[in-house]
């Protein structure tokens, strides 16, 4: 239908998900453990490589929370977090009663700025409290500057939590996102490049830490014939049914990445025609994004006053979903008292950026409808 909804990023099934779900029902493995959970974790470990150890959990947020617990984050500890990100990157800091310190973006990847990061670390140390962790995010599938961030983290001996929730299938210098942190996390929410409906994973460096993550995610039950608990636990384990969806999705992951990259090429071909519109792309060949979401920056000075909100509303009128970039955490009411280091890069990105429909299931008709709106809105060179 001409006016059917075009979503920003909707689930895209591969076809074999039902096979794994039926196996779960047929064997009565419908609990948060079972063959699909084990198999999904092995699939992810095989894909990521580098001797990774993966524990599947109920969400990316749960994975981030477990990451902070495993790193020993406690009340009043400083945790540095990239400001331009979804709130799930920062909320687990508050779950641990720790103190978030937000850092600006750099313009190449829109991710955590190494210079502002070091400024934040020095400021915290000057107050007598070295940060206990750095949360670095690869937004919209674009890898952060992993080498530069790692150099700073090692200089001050601070562990990195890599939030690769949006970056499964992306690479930096040939290495896969999800392998750059001391602890890394993934998300399989319904809008991600692959989905388990809701779900996530924590990626760890050894099997003992994986066992710890599973222990904490299953209510921290001690090894006893009765229910005994020496630590606080959480109901965070992924169900065997959801993991079945994930197993089917892993079979088409590389295809989904290629389809998102094709969407990027589609936008690149169109947007190079217009004045004042810039497509978010890799800064150089070290970076390979999965292009989970395609995003643009609009300069109203060069577009006769057309801004990102004008375009968003124009899309909305014809039932096409688009969305402003993440509103930086230091601009959020809940975090207005938190410290922030940097300038106004993240703020300007938010004010001028828009995410465009990027699902791997975009049809040629969908693309034509999107192209019509873009050509109506902007001036050709």
C-alpha positions in Angstrom: 0.0 0.0 0.0 1.2 3.5 -0.9 0.8 4.9 2.6 1.8 1.8 4.6 4.2 2.6 7.5 7.9 2.7 6.7 9.6 2.1 10.1 13.0 3.3 11.2 14.2 -0.2 11.8 11.8 -3.1 12.1 12.4 -6.8 12.9 13.3 -8.9 9.8 12.9 -12.6 10.2 15.1 -15.0 8.3 12.7 -18.0 8.2 14.4 -20.5 10.4 13.5 -18.9 13.7 10.4 -21.1 14.0 12.5 -24.2 13.7 14.3 -23.4 16.9 11.2 -22.2 18.7 9.4 -25.5 17.8 12.3 -27.4 19.1 12.0 -25.6 22.4 8.3 -26.4 22.7 8.7 -30.0 21.6 11.4 -30.6 24.2 9.6 -28.5 26.9 12.7 -26.2 27.2 10.8 -23.0 27.7 12.7 -21.7 30.8 15.7 -19.3 30.9 18.1 -22.2 30.1 18.3 -24.9 27.5 19.9 -25.9 24.2 18.9 -22.7 22.3 20.6 -20.5 25.0 23.7 -22.6 24.8 23.7 -22.7 21.0 23.0 -19.0 20.7 26.0 -18.2 22.9 28.2 -20.5 20.9 27.0 -18.9 17.7 27.9 -15.4 19.0 31.3 -16.6 20.3 32.1 -18.1 16.9 31.1 -14.9 15.1 33.0 -12.6 17.4 36.1 -14.8 17.6 39.2 -13.7 19.7 38.4 -16.3 22.4 35.3 -14.5 23.5 32.9 -15.9 26.2 29.3 -14.9 25.9 26.4 -15.0 28.3 22.9 -14.4 26.9 20.7 -12.1 29.0 17.3 -10.5 28.8 18.4 -7.1 27.4 21.4 -5.0 26.5 20.6 -2.9 29.6 20.9 -6.0 31.8 24.2 -6.8 30.2 25.5 -3.3 31.0 24.3 -3.6 34.6 26.1 -6.9 35.0 29.2 -5.5 33.4 29.4 -2.8 36.1 28.7 -5.3 38.8 31.5 -7.6 37.5 33.9 -4.6 37.5 33.1 -3.9 41.1 31.3 -0.6 40.6 29.8 0.6 43.9 28.1 3.5 45.5 29.7 6.9 44.8 32.2 5.5 42.3 32.8 7.7 39.2 31.9 6.1 35.9 32.7 7.9 32.7 30.1 7.6 30.0 29.7 8.9 26.4 27.0 11.6 26.4 25.6 11.0 22.9 23.9 7.7 23.4 20.7 6.1 24.5 19.8 6.3 28.2 20.4 2.5 28.7 24.2 3.2 28.5 24.0 5.5 31.5 21.1 4.2 33.6 23.0 1.1 35.0 25.5 3.6 36.6 22.6 4.9 38.7 21.4 1.3 39.4 24.8 0.9 41.2 24.4 4.2 43.1 27.5 5.4 41.3 28.1 8.8 39.8 28.0 9.4 36.0 30.5 11.7 34.4 29.6 12.5 30.8 32.0 13.1 27.9 31.4 14.9 24.6 31.6 13.3 21.1 34.3 13.9 18.5 33.2 14.8 15.0 34.6 11.9 13.0 32.6 9.0 14.5 30.2 10.9 16.8 31.5 8.7 19.7 33.5 9.4 22.8 36.1 12.1 22.4 39.5 10.9 23.5 40.7 14.5 24.5 37.6 15.2 26.6 37.8 11.7 28.1 41.3 12.4 29.4 40.2 15.8 30.7 37.4 14.0 32.6 39.8 11.4 34.1 42.3 14.1 35.2 39.5 16.1 36.9 38.2 13.1 38.8 41.7 12.2 39.9 42.2 15.8 41.1 39.2 15.3 43.4 40.8 12.2 44.8 38.6 9.6 43.0 39.9 7.9 39.9 37.0 6.7 37.7 36.3 3.0 38.0 35.1 2.4 34.4 34.7 4.0 31.0 31.6 3.3 29.0 32.3 3.8 25.3 29.5 3.4 22.7 29.5 2.7 19.0 26.4 4.6 18.0 24.4 3.8 15.0 26.9 1.0 14.2 29.9 3.3 13.9 32.9 2.0 15.9 34.4 4.4 18.4 38.2 5.2 18.2 39.1 2.0 20.0 42.9 2.4 19.9 42.9 6.0 21.2 40.4 5.2 24.0 42.3 2.0 24.9 45.6 4.0 25.1 44.0 6.4 27.6 42.3 3.7 29.6 45.6 1.8 29.9 47.5 5.0 30.9 45.2 5.4 33.9 44.5 1.7 34.5 40.7 2.1 34.0 38.6 -0.8 32.5 36.4 -0.2 29.4 32.8 -1.3 29.1 32.2 -1.4 25.4 28.6 -0.7 24.5 28.3 -2.4 21.1 24.5 -2.7 21.4 24.1 -1.1 17.9 27.3 -2.4 16.3 27.1 -6.2 15.9 28.8 -6.8 12.5 30.8 -3.6 12.5 34.6 -3.7 12.6 37.5 -1.5 13.5 40.9 -2.3 11.8 39.4 -5.7 10.9 38.4 -6.6 14.4 34.8 -7.0 15.3 32.9 -4.6 17.6 32.0 -6.5 20.8 35.6 -7.5 21.4 37.2 -4.1 22.3 36.1 -3.8 26.0 37.4 -5.4 29.1 33.7 -6.3 29.2 31.5 -5.7 26.1 27.7 -5.8 25.6 25.3 -6.5 22.8 21.6 -5.9 22.3 19.0 -7.8 20.4 16.0 -5.5 20.9 13.4 -5.5 18.2 14.9 -2.7 16.3 18.5 -4.0 16.2 20.3 -5.6 13.3 19.2 -9.0 14.5 16.7 -9.5 17.3 15.5 -12.0 19.9 12.4 -9.9 20.4 14.1 -8.5 23.5 17.5 -9.7 24.7 21.2 -9.0 25.0 24.5 -10.5 25.7 27.6 -9.8 27.9 30.9 -10.6 26.3 33.7 -11.5 28.6 37.4 -12.4 28.5 37.3 -15.8 30.2 35.0 -18.6 31.1 35.1 -17.9 34.9 33.7 -14.4 34.3 31.0 -15.9 32.0 30.1 -18.3 34.9 29.9 -15.3 37.2 27.6 -13.4 34.8 25.3 -16.4 34.5 25.3 -16.8 38.3 24.3 -13.2 38.8 21.7 -13.3 36.0 19.9 -16.3 37.6 19.3 -14.8 41.0 22.8 -15.7 42.4 21.7 -19.1 43.7 24.5 -20.7 45.8 25.5 -24.3 45.2 23.2 -25.8 47.8 20.2 -28.3 47.9 18.0 -25.4 49.1 17.7 -21.8 47.9 20.7 -20.0 49.4 22.0 -16.6 48.4 25.2 -15.0 49.5 25.0 -12.2 46.9 22.3 -10.1 45.3 21.2 -11.7 42.1 19.0 -10.7 39.1 16.4 -12.3 36.9 18.4 -11.4 33.7 18.9 -14.7 31.9 17.6 -15.0 28.3 14.8 -17.6 27.7 15.3 -20.6 25.6 12.4 -19.5 23.3 13.9 -16.0 22.7 17.3 -17.6 22.2 15.7 -19.8 19.5 14.8 -16.6 17.6 18.4 -15.5 18.0 19.7 -18.7 16.5 17.6 -18.3 13.4 18.7 -14.6 13.2 22.4 -15.5 13.5 22.0 -17.5 10.3 21.2 -14.3 8.4 23.3 -11.8 10.3 25.9 -11.3 7.6 23.1 -10.9 5.0 21.4 -8.3 7.2 24.7 -6.3 7.5 25.0 -6.3 3.7 21.4 -5.1 3.3 22.0 -2.2 5.7 25.2 -1.3 3.8 23.1 -1.3 0.6 20.7 1.2 2.3 23.7 3.4 3.1 24.8 3.4 -0.6 21.2 4.3 -1.6 21.3 7.3 0.7 24.8 8.3 -0.4 23.8 8.3 -4.0 20.8 10.5 -3.4 22.2 12.9 -0.7 25.3 13.8 -2.7 23.0 15.8 -5.0 21.9 18.2 -2.2 23.4 21.3 -0.6 23.6 21.4 3.2 23.0 17.7 3.9 25.7 15.4 5.0 25.4 11.6 5.4 27.1 10.0 8.5 29.8 7.7 7.0 33.1 6.1 8.0 35.9 8.6 8.4 38.5 6.2 6.8 39.1 2.6 5.9 39.9 1.6 9.5 36.2 1.9 10.3 33.5 -0.4 8.8 30.0 0.3 10.1 27.1 -2.1 9.9 25.0 1.1 9.2 22.4 0.0 11.7 20.8 3.4 11.3 21.7 5.9 8.6 21.8 9.5 9.9 22.2 12.9 8.3 23.2 16.4 9.5 21.3 19.3 8.0 22.7 22.8 7.9 19.7 25.2 7.7 22.0 28.0 6.4 22.5 26.0 3.2 19.0 24.6 2.8 16.9 27.7 2.7 16.0 27.2 6.4 14.9 23.6 6.1 16.0 21.8 9.3 15.9 18.3 10.7 12.4 18.9 12.3 11.0 20.1 8.9 12.2 16.9 7.3 11.0 14.7 10.2 7.5 16.2 9.9 7.5 15.9 6.1 8.3 12.2 6.5 5.6 11.8 9.2 2.9 13.3 7.0 3.4 10.4 4.5 3.7 7.7 7.3 7.5 7.4 7.2 9.3 7.2 10.5 12.4 9.1 11.2 13.9 10.3 14.5 16.3 12.9 15.9 19.7 11.7 17.0 20.1 10.6 20.6 19.6 13.6 23.0 22.8 13.7 24.9 22.7 12.5 28.5 24.1 15.7 29.9 21.1 17.5 28.4 18.5 15.1 29.9 16.5 16.3 32.9 17.4 13.3 35.0 21.1 14.0 34.6 21.2 17.8 34.6 23.4 17.9 37.7 26.0 15.5 36.3 29.4 16.7 35.2 30.1 17.0 31.5 33.5 17.4 29.8 33.8 18.7 26.2 32.3 21.5 24.1 29.1 21.5 22.1 29.7 18.7 19.5 27.1 16.3 20.9 24.6 19.1 21.4 25.0 20.3 17.8 24.7 16.8 16.5 21.4 16.4 18.3 20.1 19.7 17.1 20.9 19.1 13.5 20.8 15.3 13.0 18.1 12.9 11.9 18.0 9.1 11.6 16.5 7.8 8.4 14.6 4.5 7.8 17.3 1.9 7.6 15.7 -1.5 8.1 17.2 -4.5 6.2 13.6 -5.1 4.9 13.2 -1.8 3.1 11.7 -2.4 -0.3 12.4 -0.6 -3.6 9.0 1.0 -3.3 9.9 2.2 0.2 13.1 3.7 -1.1 11.2 5.5 -3.8 8.8 7.0 -1.3 11.8 8.2 0.8 13.6 9.6 -2.2 10.5 11.6 -3.2 10.4 13.4 0.1 14.1 14.1 0.1 13.9 15.6 -3.4 11.0 17.8 -2.4 12.8 19.2 0.6 16.3 20.0 -0.5 18.0 22.0 -3.2 20.1 20.2 -5.8 23.7 21.3 -6.4 
